[in-house]
Amino acid sequence: MSKYQIGEIGFKTKTEAVNYTRNILKNNLGRIITKNDKLFNYLLCMVEMHTDRDEKVGAGIDSFIIKLNNYNNIALYINRIDNTKIDISWKYVCQFKPRNSNHNLISALRNSINYQICEYRSKNSDKLICELCQSKNNIHIDHIIHFQKIREDFINSTRLTIPEKFDDCPNTHQAVFKYKDLEFRKQWAKYHKENATLRPLCRDCNLSRPKYKHIKTI
């Protein structure tokens, strides 16, 4: 296997990965890449490698858009299945940064409560306006109390064994809990339902929100 790998394609250097990816994106500029397109799997593998994969995938990937951004550079965007869109830096992926060791657990936790996010969006479909700037464009469903805080509190309070191995969702390719961890998933979903307060935010307000900072206790 090559030193650097994106899907089935191997590269000797990071520069080689950047040049290869730039060329295929340039050759498909202006296109929407759906699941039936050969390029889709390569782009999906890039998303899988991103250290912020869960944020990028959201409710799941429907397709990709390749177009020029405001700086006239080739940009890659994800069309999610909930009709939201987010950019993903293909150059960042080609830096091959390592994932956090908790990546799969976080992915499975998010995947387990996606139905609650979808329910909120559906029940409030006529009120999806950004609470901060009143925009109606590209609305995300945000946690007022950071999702990371809710997740952290649950992990610290549960008496169940924290799962270490996961299955792969065939549709979104996110990590999901194994059947043997069904009780853990149910308790987590119940905890999230009782402790999360959701709100609509536009993409810009959501992504510019200050990040959650873990406070260590003695």
C-alpha positions in Angstrom: 0.0 0.0 0.0 1.2 3.5 -0.8 2.2 5.9 2.0 -0.8 8.0 1.4 -4.2 6.5 0.4 -7.6 8.0 -0.7 -9.9 5.1 -1.3 -8.3 2.7 -3.8 -5.9 5.4 -5.1 -2.4 5.5 -3.6 0.1 8.4 -3.6 3.8 8.6 -2.8 3.5 12.2 -1.5 0.9 14.6 -0.3 1.7 16.9 -3.2 0.8 14.1 -5.6 -2.5 13.6 -3.8 -3.3 17.4 -4.1 -2.4 17.5 -7.8 -4.4 14.4 -8.6 -7.5 15.6 -6.7 -7.2 19.1 -8.2 -7.2 17.7 -11.7 -10.2 15.4 -11.3 -12.2 18.3 -9.7 -11.1 20.7 -12.5 -12.3 18.2 -15.1 -15.7 18.0 -13.4 -16.1 21.7 -12.6 -19.8 22.7 -12.5 -21.1 19.2 -12.1 -23.3 17.6 -9.4 -21.8 14.2 -8.5 -24.5 11.7 -7.5 -24.1 8.2 -6.1 -24.3 6.8 -9.6 -21.2 8.7 -10.7 -17.8 6.9 -10.5 -16.3 10.0 -8.9 -18.7 9.8 -5.9 -16.8 7.0 -4.1 -13.5 8.9 -4.3 -15.1 12.1 -2.9 -16.9 10.0 -0.2 -13.6 8.5 0.9 -12.2 12.1 1.2 -15.1 12.9 3.5 -14.4 9.8 5.6 -10.9 11.0 6.1 -11.8 14.5 7.3 -11.2 15.1 11.0 -14.5 17.0 11.1 -16.3 14.2 9.3 -19.5 14.2 11.5 -20.1 17.9 11.1 -19.6 17.6 7.3 -21.8 14.5 6.8 -24.6 15.8 9.1 -27.8 13.8 8.3 -26.1 12.0 5.4 -24.7 12.8 2.0 -26.9 13.0 -1.1 -24.5 14.4 -3.6 -21.4 16.6 -4.2 -21.1 19.9 -6.1 -17.9 21.1 -7.7 -17.7 24.8 -8.5 -15.6 27.9 -8.2 -15.9 29.7 -4.9 -15.8 33.5 -4.3 -12.1 33.5 -4.7 -12.2 31.8 -8.0 -10.7 28.6 -6.6 -12.0 25.1 -7.2 -14.3 24.2 -4.3 -16.1 21.0 -3.2 -19.5 21.1 -1.5 -21.7 18.4 0.1 -25.4 18.3 -0.6 -27.0 16.6 2.5 -30.1 14.5 2.5 -31.9 17.1 4.7 -31.3 19.7 1.9 -28.5 21.6 3.7 -25.2 22.2 2.1 -21.7 22.6 3.5 -18.2 23.1 2.0 -15.4 20.6 2.5 -11.7 21.5 2.0 -10.3 18.9 -0.3 -6.8 20.3 0.2 -7.1 19.8 4.0 -8.0 16.1 3.4 -4.9 15.8 1.3 -2.8 16.8 4.3 -3.8 13.4 5.8 -4.3 14.5 9.4 -5.0 11.7 11.9 -8.5 11.2 13.3 -9.3 11.6 17.0 -9.4 8.2 18.8 -13.1 8.9 19.8 -14.1 9.5 16.2 -16.3 6.4 15.8 -18.0 6.8 19.1 -18.9 10.4 18.4 -20.2 9.4 15.0 -22.3 6.6 16.4 -23.7 9.0 19.1 -24.7 11.5 16.4 -26.1 8.9 14.1 -28.3 7.6 17.0 -30.1 10.9 17.5 -30.4 12.0 13.8 -34.0 11.0 13.9 -34.7 13.6 16.6 -33.1 16.3 14.5 -35.2 15.3 11.5 -38.3 15.2 13.7 -37.6 18.8 14.9 -37.0 20.0 11.3 -40.2 18.4 10.2 -42.4 19.7 13.0 -41.0 23.2 12.6 -40.9 23.3 8.8 -42.8 26.6 8.7 -40.6 28.2 11.3 -37.1 27.4 10.0 -35.6 30.9 10.4 -32.2 31.6 11.9 -32.7 32.7 15.5 -29.7 35.1 15.3 -29.9 36.8 11.9 -33.4 35.9 10.7 -32.1 34.3 7.5 -34.1 31.6 5.8 -31.2 30.3 3.8 -29.4 27.0 4.4 -30.8 26.4 7.9 -29.0 24.0 10.2 -30.5 22.5 13.4 -28.3 23.6 16.3 -28.0 22.5 19.9 -28.3 25.5 22.3 -26.3 23.5 24.9 -23.4 22.2 22.8 -23.8 18.7 21.6 -20.3 18.0 22.9 -21.4 19.0 26.4 -24.5 16.7 26.3 -22.4 13.9 24.9 -19.7 14.3 27.5 -22.2 14.5 30.4 -23.9 11.3 29.3 -20.6 9.4 28.9 -19.6 10.5 32.4 -22.9 9.5 34.0 -23.8 6.2 32.3 -23.1 3.0 34.2 -23.1 1.0 30.9 -19.9 -0.1 29.2 -18.8 2.5 26.6 -18.7 0.7 23.2 -15.3 0.4 21.5 -16.3 -1.4 18.2 -18.9 -0.3 15.7 -20.7 -1.2 12.5 -20.7 0.8 9.3 -24.0 2.3 8.0 -24.4 1.2 4.4 -26.1 4.5 3.4 -24.1 7.2 5.1 -20.9 5.2 5.9 -21.0 6.6 9.4 -20.1 4.4 12.4 -23.2 3.0 14.1 -23.7 1.0 17.3 -23.7 -2.8 17.1 -26.8 -4.7 18.0 -25.2 -5.8 21.3 -25.0 -2.1 22.3 -28.7 -1.5 21.7 -29.4 -0.6 25.4 -26.6 1.9 25.3 -28.0 3.5 22.2 -31.5 3.6 23.7 -30.3 5.2 26.9 -28.2 7.8 25.0 -31.2 8.7 22.7 -33.4 9.1 25.8 -30.8 11.3 27.5 -30.4 13.4 24.5 -34.2 13.8 24.1 -34.5 15.0 27.7 -31.5 17.3 27.8 -31.1 18.8 24.3 -32.7 22.0 23.3 -32.7 22.6 19.5 -33.0 25.7 17.4 -32.7 26.8 13.8 -29.5 28.6 12.8 -28.3 29.5 9.3 -25.0 27.9 8.2 -22.9 31.1 8.8 -24.2 31.7 12.3 -23.9 28.0 13.2 -20.3 27.7 12.0 -19.2 31.0 13.5 -20.6 30.0 16.9 -17.8 29.7 19.6 -16.6 26.1 20.0 -17.4 24.1 23.1 -14.5 24.2 25.6 -14.1 21.3 28.0 -13.6 22.4 31.5 -11.5 20.0 33.6 -12.6 19.3 37.1 -10.4 18.4 40.0 
